[in-house]
Amino acid sequence: MQNRMPKVYGAMVATPHYLASSVGAAVLRQGGNAFDAAVAISAALAVVYPHMTGLGGDAFFMSYHADTKQFEGYNGSGRSAKLASAERYTSRGMSGIPQRGAESAITVPGMVDAWWSVWSRYGKLPWANLLAPAIGYAEQGFPVSRHLRAWIEKDEGLIRAHPPLAKLYVTDDGELIGEGERLAQPELAATLRLLQSGGRDAFYASDFTARMAEAIERDGGLLREADFREHAGEWVTPLSVSYRGYELYQMPPNSQGFSMLLMMNMLEHTELARIPRDSADFYHLAAEAVKKAFRERDAVLTDPDFNAIPMGRLLSKDFARGLWDQIAEAWPAPAPFLSNAMGQDTAYAAVVDEAGNAVSFIQSLYFDFGAAYVPGDTGVILQNRGSFFSLDPSSPNVLEPRKRSFHTLMPAMVARGGKPCLLYGTQGGEGQPQTQLSVVTGVLDYGLTIQEAIGLPRWIYGRTWGEDSDTLKLESRCGEATAERLRAMGHQVEILDAWDGRTGQSQGIAIGEDGVISGAADPRSDGSVIGW
């Protein structure tokens, strides 16, 4: 696998779908920069990866601007509806927010705003040019990929139950659309054309907005036109910690990115490279670091506008040392109880241009096909991110009006000498910080190429894809002997397929000190890397 890794001196894109990679490469060849390419890729993914992302979801962008030499983040997550509150559900005898349908779509989609904000700040090409490829694939269609077909089959019941989805994914003879067949989305294309001509406000403050909000209200949802009109994402300063001479960057809350930085602060207290990467000892230490970080994450993570988060303490080296000492004393620690299963419906991509600009970005509908709900004839599948809010008033993530939920999205970068040397991220809900840990330690501690690191056998601890299991899940390539030793240590081990999609779809770009750029797309995805 490592022999096929692209290496170039110029520019590179890495995405989970080959068509999106082609779109990004074309934008760069037309004279666009990394920011232009990121927006165009994101829009294309919203069309060709509809089970993973879409206009009805959120997006986070981590960027480095070569002229200013600044790392910045854009938080494109939406807030809950003004009408949303825990009491609205508990008063009806409900113990949780519905995971599907109009009632689960209670947060404003933030992705279109994020596109506009990134482009208007740093883009070079005309806005209309960046949406044109996505419009083409929505109007003319594209071949259904292996991954999309698998999720259409998995979610057949949801698709057939909702006419706007059924008319796309069920053929005239009543069969599900097959791999390789052409999927066109004319209503989504019409919405994209409105955005192409009207920009951001066409989605958030227009007749289209009113029409979408009317459909949501008619179908029993809580989002209203005012919620869309008042939406705004924000530019943020990334969090960072040092690790063996590198700087690791993550998005601040409401992103869970700090949990991965906490894990790395813990692992810095051991000479990881001396522990064989394919050993039970490695998986044990990784799983224990995950447990400690998740306990801290779950105790505080929410919208920082509603609750102060002690980030200075959480990311201090002394705090991590204390947690690491606890790991050494307990072998293994009890598993933290996770109250809700998390979605894993996500698409991550990365771009580096010839000027040295870099964008690491990720977008999501939360669950596969999000809320499985399309308002009216908009063609927009709305996310169900808000279904992860708690109804427990003691929870930091309790549902309140105009609040951003605990968010799994966490695009990442690593810097050396003040410049990016690694862009990486992954699909995966609970698995995102874990797969990131696997990739970044593979590169920084074990000296692997980005392709080799992404190809490593993976594990995942916790709940994702809506599952209830808190097991330590290992891909079968980890080996039965390793699994047996972990069981003997006290871990509850579950064996997955050799290249299991539940461990995420990771992409990455590495930039060497000699200026050589290399990239990788996860073999678990439909993606590709293009560089020149």
C-alpha positions as CSV (number, residue, x, y, z in Angstrom):
1,M,0.0,0.0,0.0
2,Q,2.7,2.5,0.9
3,N,4.4,2.1,-2.5
4,R,1.4,3.8,-4.1
5,M,1.4,6.9,-1.9
6,P,1.5,10.1,-4.1
7,K,4.5,12.4,-3.4
8,V,4.7,15.9,-4.9
9,Y,6.2,19.3,-4.4
10,G,3.2,21.4,-5.4
11,A,-0.4,20.8,-4.2
12,M,-2.6,18.0,-3.0
13,V,-6.2,17.0,-2.1
14,A,-7.4,14.0,-0.2
15,T,-11.1,13.2,0.2
16,P,-13.3,10.2,0.9
17,H,-14.8,10.3,-2.6
18,Y,-12.9,10.2,-5.8
19,L,-15.2,12.7,-7.6
20,A,-14.8,15.2,-4.8
21,S,-11.0,14.8,-5.1
22,S,-11.3,15.5,-8.8
23,V,-13.3,18.6,-8.1
24,G,-10.7,20.0,-5.6
25,A,-7.9,19.3,-8.0
26,A,-9.7,21.1,-10.9
27,V,-10.3,24.1,-8.7
28,L,-6.6,24.3,-7.9
29,R,-5.6,23.9,-11.5
30,Q,-8.0,26.8,-12.4
31,G,-6.0,29.1,-10.1
32,G,-8.0,28.7,-7.0
33,N,-6.3,28.3,-3.6
34,A,-6.8,25.8,-0.8
35,F,-9.8,27.7,0.5
36,D,-11.6,27.7,-2.8
37,A,-10.8,24.0,-3.2
38,A,-12.1,23.2,0.3
39,V,-15.4,24.9,-0.4
40,A,-15.8,23.2,-3.8
41,I,-14.9,19.8,-2.3
42,S,-17.3,20.3,0.6
43,A,-20.2,21.1,-1.8
44,A,-19.4,18.2,-4.0
45,L,-19.3,15.8,-1.0
46,A,-22.8,17.2,-0.1
47,V,-24.0,15.7,-3.4
48,V,-22.0,12.5,-4.0
49,Y,-21.8,11.4,-0.3
50,P,-25.4,12.1,0.7
51,H,-25.5,9.5,3.4
52,M,-22.5,11.2,5.2
53,T,-23.0,14.9,4.6
54,G,-25.2,17.5,3.0
55,L,-26.5,21.1,3.0
56,G,-28.6,20.2,6.1
57,G,-25.5,19.5,8.2
58,D,-22.6,21.2,10.0
59,A,-19.0,21.8,9.0
60,F,-15.7,22.7,10.8
61,F,-12.7,24.2,9.0
62,M,-9.2,24.3,10.4
63,S,-6.9,26.4,8.2
64,Y,-3.4,27.8,7.9
65,H,-2.9,31.0,5.8
66,A,0.6,31.1,4.4
67,D,0.7,35.0,4.2
68,T,-0.3,35.6,7.7
69,K,1.2,32.4,9.1
70,Q,-1.9,32.0,11.3
71,F,-3.8,28.9,12.3
72,E,-7.6,29.6,12.4
73,G,-10.7,27.6,12.8
74,Y,-14.3,28.2,11.6
75,N,-17.0,26.6,13.7
76,G,-19.9,26.0,11.4
77,S,-22.2,24.3,13.9
78,G,-25.8,25.3,14.3
79,R,-27.7,26.2,17.4
80,S,-30.9,24.7,18.6
81,A,-34.3,26.2,17.8
82,K,-35.7,29.0,20.0
83,L,-38.6,26.6,20.7
84,A,-36.3,23.8,21.8
85,S,-36.1,23.0,25.5
86,A,-35.8,19.9,27.6
87,E,-39.2,20.6,29.1
88,R,-40.8,20.5,25.7
89,Y,-40.0,16.8,25.6
90,T,-40.1,15.7,29.2
91,S,-43.6,17.3,29.6
92,R,-44.8,14.8,27.0
93,G,-43.3,11.9,29.0
94,M,-40.3,11.5,26.7
95,S,-36.9,10.3,28.1
96,G,-35.0,11.4,25.0
97,I,-35.1,13.4,21.8
98,P,-36.2,11.4,18.8
99,Q,-33.3,10.3,16.7
100,R,-35.1,10.5,13.3
101,G,-37.8,12.5,11.6
102,A,-38.7,16.2,11.8
103,E,-38.6,16.3,15.6
104,S,-34.9,15.3,15.6
105,A,-33.9,18.1,13.3
106,I,-33.7,20.8,15.9
107,T,-30.4,22.5,15.1
108,V,-29.8,25.0,12.3
109,P,-27.6,23.6,9.5
110,G,-24.3,25.5,9.6
111,M,-22.5,24.2,6.6
112,V,-23.6,26.7,3.9
113,D,-22.7,29.6,6.2
114,A,-19.3,28.0,6.8
115,W,-18.7,27.8,3.0
116,W,-19.5,31.4,2.5
117,S,-17.4,32.6,5.5
118,V,-14.3,30.7,4.4
119,W,-14.7,31.8,0.8
120,S,-15.4,35.4,1.5
121,R,-12.4,35.7,3.8
122,Y,-9.8,33.9,1.7
123,G,-11.2,32.7,-1.6
124,K,-9.9,33.8,-5.0
125,L,-12.3,32.3,-7.6
126,P,-15.9,33.5,-8.1
127,W,-18.4,31.9,-5.7
128,A,-20.5,30.6,-8.5
129,N,-17.5,28.6,-9.9
130,L,-17.1,26.7,-6.6
131,L,-20.7,25.4,-6.6
132,A,-20.8,24.5,-10.3
133,P,-19.3,21.0,-10.0
134,A,-21.7,20.0,-7.2
135,I,-24.6,21.3,-9.3
136,G,-23.5,19.3,-12.2
137,Y,-23.4,16.1,-10.2
138,A,-26.8,16.8,-8.7
139,E,-28.4,17.6,-12.0
140,Q,-26.8,15.0,-14.3
141,G,-26.2,12.4,-11.7
142,F,-23.1,10.3,-10.7
143,P,-22.5,6.6,-10.2
144,V,-23.6,5.2,-6.8
145,S,-20.5,4.1,-4.9
146,R,-19.9,0.9,-3.0
147,H,-20.1,2.8,0.3
148,L,-23.3,4.7,-0.6
149,R,-25.0,1.5,-1.8
150,A,-24.2,-0.3,1.5
151,W,-25.8,2.5,3.5
152,I,-28.8,2.7,1.2
153,E,-29.4,-1.0,1.9
154,K,-28.8,-0.6,5.7
155,D,-31.3,2.3,5.9
156,E,-33.9,0.8,3.5
157,G,-36.6,1.1,6.1
158,L,-36.0,4.8,6.7
159,I,-35.7,5.6,3.0
160,R,-38.9,3.8,2.0
161,A,-40.8,5.5,4.9
162,H,-40.0,9.0,3.7
163,P,-41.2,9.9,0.1
164,P,-38.6,12.5,-0.7
165,L,-35.9,9.9,0.0
166,A,-37.8,7.0,-1.6
167,K,-38.1,8.8,-4.9
168,L,-34.3,9.1,-5.1
169,Y,-33.2,5.7,-3.8
170,V,-36.0,3.4,-4.9
171,T,-36.3,2.7,-8.7
172,D,-39.6,2.6,-10.6
173,D,-39.7,-1.2,-10.3
174,G,-39.5,-0.9,-6.5
175,E,-35.8,-2.0,-6.1
176,L,-33.2,0.0,-4.3
177,I,-30.8,1.9,-6.6
178,G,-27.7,-0.3,-7.2
179,E,-24.0,0.3,-7.1
180,G,-22.9,2.0,-10.3
181,E,-26.3,3.2,-11.3
182,R,-26.8,6.9,-11.9
183,L,-28.2,9.0,-9.0
184,A,-29.6,12.4,-9.9
185,Q,-31.0,14.8,-7.3
186,P,-32.9,17.5,-9.2
187,E,-34.4,19.2,-6.1
188,L,-31.0,19.4,-4.4
189,A,-29.6,20.8,-7.7
190,A,-32.3,23.5,-7.7
191,T,-31.4,24.5,-4.2
192,L,-27.7,24.6,-5.1
193,R,-28.5,26.9,-8.0
194,L,-30.3,29.3,-5.6
195,L,-27.2,29.4,-3.5
196,Q,-25.0,29.8,-6.6
197,S,-26.8,33.0,-7.5
198,G,-27.9,34.3,-4.1
199,G,-25.0,33.3,-1.9
200,R,-25.3,32.5,1.8
201,D,-28.5,34.5,2.3
202,A,-30.3,32.3,-0.2
203,F,-30.2,29.6,2.4
204,Y,-30.7,31.6,5.6
205,A,-32.7,34.7,4.7
206,S,-34.9,34.3,1.6
207,D,-38.2,33.0,0.3
208,F,-36.5,29.6,0.1
209,T,-35.8,29.9,3.9
210,A,-39.5,30.7,4.6
211,R,-40.6,27.8,2.4
212,M,-38.2,25.4,4.2
213,A,-39.3,26.6,7.7
214,E,-43.0,26.3,6.7
215,A,-42.5,22.6,5.8
216,I,-40.6,21.9,9.0
217,E,-43.4,23.4,11.1
218,R,-46.1,21.6,9.1
219,D,-44.2,18.3,9.7
220,G,-43.9,18.8,13.5
221,G,-40.4,20.2,13.7
222,L,-39.2,23.1,15.9
223,L,-37.0,25.1,13.5
224,R,-38.5,28.4,12.3
225,E,-37.5,31.0,9.8
226,A,-36.1,33.3,12.6
227,D,-33.7,30.5,13.6
228,F,-32.2,30.4,10.2
229,R,-32.1,34.2,9.8
230,E,-30.2,34.6,13.1
231,H,-27.7,31.9,12.5
232,A,-24.0,32.7,12.4
233,G,-20.9,30.5,12.7
234,E,-17.7,31.9,14.1
235,W,-14.0,32.2,13.5
236,V,-12.1,30.7,16.5
237,T,-8.6,30.3,17.7
238,P,-7.6,26.6,17.7
239,L,-6.5,24.8,20.8
240,S,-2.9,23.5,20.8
241,V,-0.5,21.4,22.9
242,S,3.1,20.4,22.3
243,Y,4.0,16.8,21.7
244,R,7.6,15.6,21.2
245,G,8.7,18.9,19.5
246,Y,5.5,19.3,17.4
247,E,2.4,21.4,17.9
248,L,-1.0,19.6,17.7
249,Y,-4.0,21.8,16.8
250,Q,-7.7,21.0,17.4
251,M,-10.9,23.0,17.3
252,P,-12.1,24.4,20.7
253,P,-15.5,23.4,22.2
254,N,-18.2,22.8,21.3
255,S,-15.9,20.4,19.4
256,Q,-14.6,17.3,21.2
257,G,-11.1,18.1,19.8
258,F,-9.6,18.7,23.2
259,S,-10.2,15.1,24.2
260,M,-7.6,14.0,21.6
261,L,-5.1,16.6,22.9
262,L,-5.6,15.3,26.4
263,M,-4.9,11.7,25.2
264,M,-1.7,12.8,23.6
265,N,-0.6,14.7,26.7
266,M,-1.0,11.4,28.6
267,L,0.8,9.3,26.1
268,E,3.7,11.8,26.1
269,H,4.6,10.4,29.5
270,T,5.8,7.1,27.9
271,E,8.3,6.3,25.2
272,L,5.6,5.0,22.9
273,A,8.0,4.1,20.1
274,R,9.4,1.3,22.4
275,I,6.1,-0.4,22.6
276,P,5.4,-2.4,19.5
277,R,2.5,-0.8,17.5
278,D,0.8,-4.2,17.0
279,S,1.0,-5.3,20.6
280,A,-1.7,-5.7,23.2
281,D,0.3,-3.2,25.4
282,F,-0.2,-0.5,22.8
283,Y,-4.0,-1.1,22.5
284,H,-4.3,-1.2,26.2
285,L,-2.6,2.1,26.8
286,A,-4.5,3.7,24.0
287,A,-7.8,2.4,25.3
288,E,-7.0,3.6,28.9
289,A,-6.1,7.0,27.6
290,V,-9.4,7.2,25.7
291,K,-11.4,6.2,28.8
292,K,-9.7,8.9,30.9
293,A,-10.1,11.6,28.3
294,F,-13.8,10.7,27.6
295,R,-14.6,11.0,31.3
296,E,-13.3,14.5,31.4
297,R,-14.9,15.3,28.0
298,D,-18.3,14.1,29.1
299,A,-18.2,16.0,32.3
300,V,-17.8,19.4,30.7
301,L,-18.3,19.5,26.9
302,T,-21.1,21.7,25.8
303,D,-21.6,25.1,24.1
304,P,-19.0,27.4,25.9
305,D,-21.5,30.3,25.6
306,F,-23.6,28.4,28.2
307,N,-21.1,26.9,30.5
308,A,-17.4,27.8,31.2
309,I,-15.0,24.9,30.3
310,P,-11.7,24.8,32.3
311,M,-9.6,24.3,29.2
312,G,-6.4,25.6,30.9
313,R,-6.6,22.9,33.5
314,L,-7.7,20.1,31.1
315,L,-4.8,20.7,28.7
316,S,-2.1,21.3,31.3
317,K,0.8,18.8,31.4
318,D,0.4,18.4,35.1
319,F,-3.3,17.4,34.8
320,A,-2.4,14.8,32.1
321,R,0.4,13.5,34.3
322,G,-2.1,12.8,37.1
323,L,-4.3,10.9,34.7
324,W,-1.4,8.9,33.4
325,D,-0.4,7.9,36.9
326,Q,-3.9,6.6,37.4
327,I,-3.6,4.5,34.2
328,A,-0.3,3.0,35.6
329,E,-2.1,2.1,38.9
330,A,-5.2,0.5,37.3
331,W,-4.9,-2.3,34.7
332,P,-7.4,-1.7,33.2
333,A,-9.7,1.0,34.5
334,P,-13.5,0.5,34.6
335,A,-15.2,1.7,31.5
336,P,-17.1,5.0,31.7
337,F,-20.8,4.7,31.1
338,L,-21.8,6.6,27.9
339,S,-25.5,7.5,28.2
340,N,-26.1,8.0,24.5
341,A,-24.9,6.3,21.3
342,M,-23.2,8.7,19.0
343,G,-23.5,9.0,15.3
344,Q,-20.6,8.5,12.9
345,D,-22.0,10.0,9.7
346,T,-19.1,12.3,8.6
347,A,-16.8,13.2,5.7
348,Y,-13.3,14.5,6.2
349,A,-11.0,16.0,3.6
350,A,-7.7,18.0,3.4
351,V,-6.2,20.4,0.9
352,V,-2.7,22.0,0.5
353,D,-1.9,24.5,-2.3
354,E,1.3,25.6,-3.9
355,A,1.5,28.8,-1.9
356,G,1.5,26.7,1.4
357,N,-2.1,27.4,2.4
358,A,-3.7,24.4,4.1
359,V,-7.3,23.5,5.0
360,S,-8.3,20.5,7.1
361,F,-12.1,20.2,7.2
362,I,-14.9,17.9,8.2
363,Q,-18.7,17.9,7.7
364,S,-21.6,15.8,8.9
365,L,-25.3,15.0,9.1
366,Y,-24.6,13.2,12.4
367,F,-26.3,9.9,11.7
368,D,-26.4,8.2,8.3
369,F,-28.8,10.2,6.3
370,G,-29.1,12.5,9.3
371,A,-32.7,12.9,10.5
372,A,-33.9,10.9,7.4
373,Y,-36.1,13.9,6.8
374,V,-36.3,16.4,3.9
375,P,-38.5,19.5,4.3
376,G,-40.8,19.9,1.3
377,D,-39.2,19.9,-2.1
378,T,-35.9,21.4,-1.0
379,G,-33.8,18.3,-1.5
380,V,-32.0,19.1,1.7
381,I,-31.6,16.2,4.2
382,L,-31.6,17.8,7.7
383,Q,-29.1,16.7,10.3
384,N,-30.2,15.1,13.6
385,R,-27.2,16.5,15.6
386,G,-29.6,18.0,18.1
387,S,-30.8,14.5,19.1
388,F,-27.7,14.2,21.2
389,F,-28.7,16.9,23.6
390,S,-29.6,15.6,27.0
391,L,-33.0,16.1,28.8
392,D,-31.2,15.8,32.2
393,P,-31.1,19.3,33.7
394,S,-27.8,18.3,35.5
395,S,-26.0,17.5,32.2
396,P,-23.8,20.2,30.7
397,N,-25.3,19.1,27.3
398,V,-28.9,19.7,28.4
399,L,-31.1,21.0,25.7
400,E,-31.8,24.8,25.9
401,P,-32.9,27.3,23.3
402,R,-30.3,28.6,20.9
403,K,-27.5,26.3,22.1
404,R,-24.9,24.3,20.2
405,S,-24.7,20.7,21.1
406,F,-21.7,18.6,22.2
407,H,-20.1,18.1,18.8
408,T,-18.0,15.2,17.5
409,L,-16.4,17.0,14.5
410,M,-12.7,17.7,15.0
411,P,-10.5,18.5,12.0
412,A,-6.8,18.5,13.0
413,M,-3.3,19.7,12.0
414,V,0.2,19.2,13.3
415,A,2.8,21.9,12.9
416,R,6.6,21.8,13.0
417,G,8.5,25.1,13.3
418,G,5.2,27.1,12.9
419,K,4.2,25.5,9.6
420,P,1.8,22.6,9.0
421,C,3.4,19.2,8.5
422,L,0.3,17.0,8.9
423,L,-3.4,17.5,8.1
424,Y,-5.5,14.6,9.3
425,G,-9.0,13.7,10.4
426,T,-11.6,11.0,10.1
427,Q,-15.2,10.0,10.1
428,G,-16.2,8.3,13.3
429,G,-18.2,10.0,16.2
430,E,-16.6,8.5,19.3
431,G,-14.0,7.0,17.1
432,Q,-12.7,10.3,15.7
433,P,-10.2,11.1,18.5
434,Q,-9.2,7.4,18.6
435,T,-8.5,7.1,14.9
436,Q,-6.7,10.4,15.0
437,L,-4.5,9.0,17.8
438,S,-3.7,6.0,15.7
439,V,-2.7,8.1,12.7
440,V,-0.7,10.8,14.5
441,T,1.2,8.3,16.7
442,G,1.9,6.2,13.6
443,V,3.5,9.2,11.9
444,L,5.2,11.0,14.9
445,D,6.1,8.1,17.1
446,Y,6.6,5.2,14.8
447,G,8.0,7.0,11.8
448,L,5.4,5.8,9.3
449,T,4.3,7.5,6.1
450,I,0.8,8.9,6.2
451,Q,-0.4,6.0,4.0
452,E,1.1,3.4,6.3
453,A,-0.4,5.1,9.4
454,I,-3.9,5.2,7.9
455,G,-3.5,1.6,6.8
456,L,-2.7,0.4,10.4
457,P,-5.1,-2.0,12.1
458,R,-7.5,0.0,14.2
459,W,-9.4,-0.2,17.4
460,I,-12.4,1.7,18.7
461,Y,-13.7,2.0,22.2
462,G,-17.2,3.2,23.0
463,R,-20.5,3.7,21.2
464,T,-21.0,4.7,17.7
465,W,-23.3,4.0,14.7
466,G,-26.1,4.1,17.2
467,E,-24.8,0.9,19.0
468,D,-25.1,0.2,22.7
469,S,-21.8,-1.6,23.2
470,D,-18.9,-0.2,25.2
471,T,-16.6,-2.9,24.1
472,L,-13.0,-2.5,22.9
473,K,-13.5,-3.3,19.2
474,L,-10.5,-4.5,17.3
475,E,-10.1,-5.1,13.6
476,S,-9.3,-8.7,13.0
477,R,-5.9,-7.7,11.6
478,C,-4.9,-6.9,15.1
479,G,-4.6,-10.7,15.6
480,E,-6.4,-13.2,17.9
481,A,-3.3,-13.5,20.2
482,T,-3.5,-9.7,20.8
483,A,-7.2,-10.0,21.5
484,E,-6.8,-12.8,23.9
485,R,-4.1,-11.0,25.8
486,L,-6.3,-7.9,26.1
487,R,-9.1,-10.1,27.4
488,A,-6.7,-11.5,30.0
489,M,-6.0,-7.9,31.0
490,G,-9.7,-7.4,31.7
491,H,-10.9,-5.7,28.5
492,Q,-14.2,-6.8,26.9
493,V,-13.0,-7.3,23.3
494,E,-15.1,-7.5,20.2
495,I,-13.6,-8.5,16.9
496,L,-14.5,-6.5,13.7
497,D,-13.8,-7.2,10.1
498,A,-10.3,-6.7,8.8
499,W,-11.0,-3.2,7.2
500,D,-14.1,-2.3,9.2
501,G,-16.0,0.9,8.4
502,R,-16.9,1.3,12.0
503,T,-13.3,2.3,12.7
504,G,-13.8,5.4,10.5
505,Q,-12.6,6.7,7.1
506,S,-9.5,8.8,7.5
507,Q,-7.7,11.0,5.1
508,G,-4.4,12.8,5.5
509,I,-1.7,15.0,3.9
510,A,1.9,15.1,5.2
511,I,4.4,17.9,4.3
512,G,8.0,17.0,4.7
513,E,10.8,19.3,5.7
514,D,12.1,19.0,2.2
515,G,8.8,20.3,0.9
516,V,7.6,17.0,-0.5
517,I,3.9,16.5,0.0
518,S,2.4,13.0,0.4
519,G,-1.2,12.0,1.0
520,A,-3.5,9.1,1.7
521,A,-7.2,8.2,1.4
522,D,-8.6,5.5,3.6
523,P,-9.2,2.2,1.8
524,R,-12.4,1.9,3.9
525,S,-13.8,4.9,1.9
526,D,-14.5,5.6,-1.8
527,G,-11.8,8.2,-1.7
528,S,-8.6,9.2,-3.5
529,V,-5.6,11.5,-3.4
530,I,-4.6,13.8,-6.2
531,G,-1.3,15.8,-6.2
532,W,0.9,17.5,-8.7
